[in-house]
Amino acid sequence: MDDRRVVVASVRPHVHNGRFAVKRTVGTRFTVDADVFTDGHDSLTVVLRHRLAGAPRWEEVDMASRYNDLWAAAFIPEQVGTYEYTVEAWIDHFASWREGLAKKTEAGQAVPSELLEGAALIEAAAARADASDREWLTVRAERLRAAAPEEERVREAMEPSLLAVMRRHADRSRAVSYDHPLPLRVERERAGFGAWYEMFPRSAAPRDGRGSTLREAEVRLPEIAAMGFDVLYLPPIHPIGATHRKGRNNSVTAGPDDVGSPWAIGGAAGGHKSIEPALGTFEDFDHFVAAAKREGLEIALDIAFQCSPDHPYVREHPEWFRKRPDGTIQYAENPPKKYQDIYPFDFECADWRGLWEELKSVVVFWAERGVRIFRIDNPHTKPFRFWEWLIEGVQRQFPDAIFLSEAFTRPKVMQYLAKSGFTQSYTYFTWRNTKSDLEAYFTELTATDIREYLRPNLFTNTPDILHEFLQFGGRPAFQLRLVLAATLGANYGIYGPAFELCEGRAIPGTEEYVDSEKYQVRVWDRESHVSIRDFVTRVNEIRRAHPALHQDHSLRFHRTDNEQILFYSKTSPDGADLVLVVVNLDPHHTQEGWLHVPIEEFGIAAGQTYQAHDLISDARYFWEGDRSFVRIDPQICPAHVFVIRRRLHTERDFDYFQ
Amino acid sequence: MDDRRVVVASVRPHVHNGRFAVKRTVGTRFTVDADVFTDGHDSLTVVLRHRLAGAPRWEEVDMASRYNDLWAAAFIPEQVGTYEYTVEAWIDHFASWREGLAKKTEAGQAVPSELLEGAALIEAAAARADASDREWLTVRAERLRAAAPEEERVREAMEPSLLAVMRRHADRSRAVSYDHPLPLRVERERAGFGAWYEMFPRSAAPRDGRGSTLREAEVRLPEIAAMGFDVLYLPPIHPIGATHRKGRNNSVTAGPDDVGSPWAIGGAAGGHKSIEPALGTFEDFDHFVAAAKREGLEIALDIAFQCSPDHPYVREHPEWFRKRPDGTIQYAENPPKKYQDIYPFDFECADWRGLWEELKSVVVFWAERGVRIFRIDNPHTKPFRFWEWLIEGVQRQFPDAIFLSEAFTRPKVMQYLAKSGFTQSYTYFTWRNTKSDLEAYFTELTATDIREYLRPNLFTNTPDILHEFLQFGGRPAFQLRLVLAATLGANYGIYGPAFELCEGRAIPGTEEYVDSEKYQVRVWDRESHVSIRDFVTRVNEIRRAHPALHQDHSLRFHRTDNEQILFYSKTSPDGADLVLVVVNLDPHHTQEGWLHVPIEEFGIAAGQTYQAHDLISDARYFWEGDRSFVRIDPQICPAHVFVIRRRLHTERDFDYFQ
């Protein structure tokens, strides 16, 4: 039995009612709403409480009543770390009383008894107050009881200052809090917005028939930075195994010169805490990281928890692998396929605690060397609880650590990895190429609960995935997929230089590159006339300049009358920056049609002229009304990225349109 | 740290993750689904576990894998009471191994090592098994290790009987259960399906200018039963207060002959555990209940927790009421309105525990007298926790007790009362009269999570509500609202005889009846030519005969090309009974249009003829294809209620259509 009358029925957002954290980035407004009500008609006070987890005291923000018992408030988390938030509410008898008093006096009723009730409420508050407020309140209570004319006493009672002081000393003895505090993981800005470039360093600047070292690869850093990328992601840089090494184009036997797959980790020179000798030394690595940093590029490393048969772990910790009855170690398999160059860890082994600790120490090792972004290979083949534990532990030590989950797997598995702590997640973007698929998928990602915990990172291609849309679509296909990735996703990436050089050659019937860099060193013609480097540069410039593109929650799709023309918008949190993207999804033909511009939603009046400035072509259009015609020749440019300028009220504004 | 690899991510249905119970009725299939997966590619076994709360052991049903890591199973709760259910899952290494073995042998690979692994798995299961299975399994393991040809040993390994015995002795040491068991409240059939008739007994058979007694009111029972009602609901039957008694048409002062409102409870003759002397004695009451029972009618009583100034509680327990500073007791008010004939209880009083116990004892008092259905007046003005506690306590003692919540209030408040334990809830049905409103509201009630805990009971009218649709729509309005209530809702009710006599006179600009029975005795002309008694009878017959109408979850709205024609279907859980309802929502004009019949959804082939039998007019139509034309003259009958007969394949079926 419990006589408290307030109900805090639900608090949003939340992930599985607080089992997992909602994700946000520092400095962005976090809005919380809640269903709060009580029986009867009493007034409520509702507050949003928040603090950094473990902080001694809560901050409080008054929540405002919206409609239908919905209350809302917001705060801006200013630190990286885990916050907690909850909602507390109580019946405000003074406010209920004050409201009744107003209605009764307006109706001309005498209120002698009511004034005495008010005085009693004020005296009760005085008893809870500190000395100065106590005195002040006591005086007020006395005045309500005094012999002065009723009208005068009512005026006293209705004073806003009295309401404010009463609010400060509210009776919270029967306040009700939500079930439990909910966690909010606040991460640094890069977690929410960034352009990634994936590159094999050994193919960055190969010479004399051998792969480039990290030192030699530095030559490419200025160019990548100039294209506007923020993160440079390197496939594994560890020693590569020799036993069962794969040859070019994934052939089963490697030739003497074959360099092997970087994901077959571990050899004579060491394992996950070592560097492949062909790439250089730790000194070279540190130099590379520093050089990248000077260019404004942050390095992301690949974490692939698996071993080649030559990995030191295989000798030193055979207990971490599964033994077959014949005494050999179980290689990876997907029956009937065998991957004899890879030994998976046995997460069901008796020493799983030792294994977990060692694997975490790998991440910590590189974090201590200054790396803070990790792209996790195949996370869905290791236990979810392991990731939750590892990420939590690493972020406790390195709060700015970012983890990208490579999980092109079943949707619920992908989502659960995100819930378990991954900062960002790969998506199905590469396989979404039609208008209906793109609209459905990105609506799901940005307008359902998924958005609270899964941050999409849209890769246009990877060393494993060259989608047939790119195989057969030519240069316009690369351009339009770039625009989609870079504007649908605040986080996106390309695997280059294959991407900007429009490499479309695949092994027929597969998504595998011909002459894949996974198995060989490639020499790229960076100055090829097909390169879309300048286009990539322009798109990344637009991204940086426009806050609307720094987040995904505001994404909205809009109607067009052509199934090949995709039309969507993003708006900055303050509403000032409005970007419209129009993409011809057909890389082969010119498409035209009408856009239905939701001007009301955009705050544009029916007769108002507004400017659509195409940030790619730099063309400016004056539009009016809710329909606009577009005609897009993919050979010229497959997309418009418009910024909308809505103010055209004064002569001064004319400058603004220039 | 925890090395278990399975994730049971969510279990549905649930209400606030188990904070409240899901509701069902006895004997109906309860389907549960869950998101269950593990890392990697191992096989899973997933079971649905359920038991009556407190039972010593769980029942288990194997769950079947659907798509996208969704698993489902069902069970039929056979008892009234609270069940709990959960989902448990574990990795089935034997099944994984067996699957791999099959793929490898199909691909022609040798499997000597695999057979030894299988033998080890079988031996491990033998160690867990009882004596007889242990021996059987040990023999199997030996055969896999034997010198026999590999092909023969593989055949042994793949035997279905081996899989079954291995399943019985699965290694569940790392099994994972959902967060916690979820509660399921199973109630008797009447909770899920019933037609209610509300009646003031004093106006049932008045004579000589005075109201009828309960004995006299019995005369109406056969007629109400003949109309097909299941529940007869009586407004409060307790002594009515004299102080500040309201007169006819809610006038502030009552004349000497005015009988007063039954909701002003308590007088010289007693309070909530007494009977108004003008209605009779406890003996009369028991006689009335028994007479109703013989007619197949169950009595529902009104529980209105409030007092007239003359209620014994006011003298005996002044501490349960709020005192004003002038020493008087606070009457009900909604400033500036005053209700001086009603004293509300003060649920914030010091003796709230005593108050709660006394109020619960009122319900128990009548339950002990044989009443099991309670219609709760104004529950939203008493604490939610109070109701949760009261209903839980009463149902522990009387598992068949049914509580109908009279809450025409804010949607979240209405929903929270339902979550708190109310069996059924009044709805906004009376205020939903257009096609779009009806479709939106009933989709919300029957196709969202609300349906798991809120059972709608659709009243066409109440003593407080005569909607203007009935005020101005004439007889067709009453007929069409009856069809809507009776077919949209498995539970519905009318307040009669005002309803079946098409009483439409209201105080202008309000929903209040002229000469409301709340304040006076009414003499009704039951044989009036406007009576729709026979129509009500027919509709209730149809309801009883058609299992499709005994539940709400299968409700689906279908398209028509006329905004005045509403078209929907319900299907029985076994799919056999399919009822289509077509209503002309315009009581004044004939409306016509095309129905879009979703034949594919109904399991009807494109060229197949099916019969639509209108159960109201008894007309039979042969339809084909997905379009059908209707023309509905409200003066003849404003609705069709079709049963669809889909089998017409053989001559024998011809009989079935007669």
Boltz contact constraints between the chains, C-beta under 6 A:
constraints:
  - contact:
      token1: [A, 1]
      token2: [B, 389]
      max_distance: 6.0
  - contact:
      token1: [A, 2]
      token2: [B, 385]
      max_distance: 6.0
  - contact:
      token1: [A, 3]
      token2: [B, 352]
      max_distance: 6.0
  - contact:
      token1: [A, 5]
      token2: [B, 383]
      max_distance: 6.0
  - contact:
      token1: [A, 7]
      token2: [B, 384]
      max_distance: 6.0
  - contact:
      token1: [A, 7]
      token2: [B, 416]
      max_distance: 6.0
  - contact:
      token1: [A, 9]
      token2: [B, 416]
      max_distance: 6.0
  - contact:
      token1: [A, 17]
      token2: [B, 17]
      max_distance: 6.0
  - contact:
      token1: [A, 35]
      token2: [B, 412]
      max_distance: 6.0
  - contact:
      token1: [A, 37]
      token2: [B, 413]
      max_distance: 6.0
  - contact:
      token1: [A, 39]
      token2: [B, 380]
      max_distance: 6.0
  - contact:
      token1: [A, 39]
      token2: [B, 381]
      max_distance: 6.0
  - contact:
      token1: [A, 39]
      token2: [B, 382]
      max_distance: 6.0
  - contact:
      token1: [A, 39]
      token2: [B, 383]
      max_distance: 6.0
  - contact:
      token1: [A, 40]
      token2: [B, 381]
      max_distance: 6.0
  - contact:
      token1: [A, 69]
      token2: [B, 410]
      max_distance: 6.0
  - contact:
      token1: [A, 69]
      token2: [B, 412]
      max_distance: 6.0
  - contact:
      token1: [A, 100]
      token2: [B, 335]
      max_distance: 6.0
  - contact:
      token1: [A, 103]
      token2: [B, 335]
      max_distance: 6.0
  - contact:
      token1: [A, 103]
      token2: [B, 336]
      max_distance: 6.0
  - contact:
      token1: [A, 104]
      token2: [B, 335]
      max_distance: 6.0
  - contact:
      token1: [A, 104]
      token2: [B, 336]
      max_distance: 6.0
  - contact:
      token1: [A, 107]
      token2: [B, 336]
      max_distance: 6.0
  - contact:
      token1: [A, 109]
      token2: [B, 336]
      max_distance: 6.0
  - contact:
      token1: [A, 113]
      token2: [B, 324]
      max_distance: 6.0
  - contact:
      token1: [A, 113]
      token2: [B, 325]
      max_distance: 6.0
  - contact:
      token1: [A, 113]
      token2: [B, 326]
      max_distance: 6.0
  - contact:
      token1: [A, 116]
      token2: [B, 325]
      max_distance: 6.0
  - contact:
      token1: [A, 117]
      token2: [B, 325]
      max_distance: 6.0
  - contact:
      token1: [A, 324]
      token2: [B, 113]
      max_distance: 6.0
  - contact:
      token1: [A, 325]
      token2: [B, 113]
      max_distance: 6.0
  - contact:
      token1: [A, 325]
      token2: [B, 116]
      max_distance: 6.0
  - contact:
      token1: [A, 325]
      token2: [B, 117]
      max_distance: 6.0
  - contact:
      token1: [A, 326]
      token2: [B, 113]
      max_distance: 6.0
  - contact:
      token1: [A, 335]
      token2: [B, 100]
      max_distance: 6.0
  - contact:
      token1: [A, 335]
      token2: [B, 103]
      max_distance: 6.0
  - contact:
      token1: [A, 335]
      token2: [B, 104]
      max_distance: 6.0
  - contact:
      token1: [A, 336]
      token2: [B, 103]
      max_distance: 6.0
  - contact:
      token1: [A, 336]
      token2: [B, 104]
      max_distance: 6.0
  - contact:
      token1: [A, 336]
      token2: [B, 107]
      max_distance: 6.0
  - contact:
      token1: [A, 352]
      token2: [B, 3]
      max_distance: 6.0
  - contact:
      token1: [A, 380]
      token2: [B, 39]
      max_distance: 6.0
  - contact:
      token1: [A, 381]
      token2: [B, 39]
      max_distance: 6.0
  - contact:
      token1: [A, 381]
      token2: [B, 40]
      max_distance: 6.0
  - contact:
      token1: [A, 382]
      token2: [B, 39]
      max_distance: 6.0
  - contact:
      token1: [A, 383]
      token2: [B, 5]
      max_distance: 6.0
  - contact:
      token1: [A, 383]
      token2: [B, 39]
      max_distance: 6.0
  - contact:
      token1: [A, 384]
      token2: [B, 7]
      max_distance: 6.0
  - contact:
      token1: [A, 385]
      token2: [B, 2]
      max_distance: 6.0
  - contact:
      token1: [A, 389]
      token2: [B, 1]
      max_distance: 6.0
  - contact:
      token1: [A, 410]
      token2: [B, 69]
      max_distance: 6.0
  - contact:
      token1: [A, 412]
      token2: [B, 35]
      max_distance: 6.0
  - contact:
      token1: [A, 412]
      token2: [B, 69]
      max_distance: 6.0
  - contact:
      token1: [A, 413]
      token2: [B, 37]
      max_distance: 6.0
  - contact:
      token1: [A, 416]
      token2: [B, 7]
      max_distance: 6.0
  - contact:
      token1: [A, 416]
      token2: [B, 9]
      max_distance: 6.0
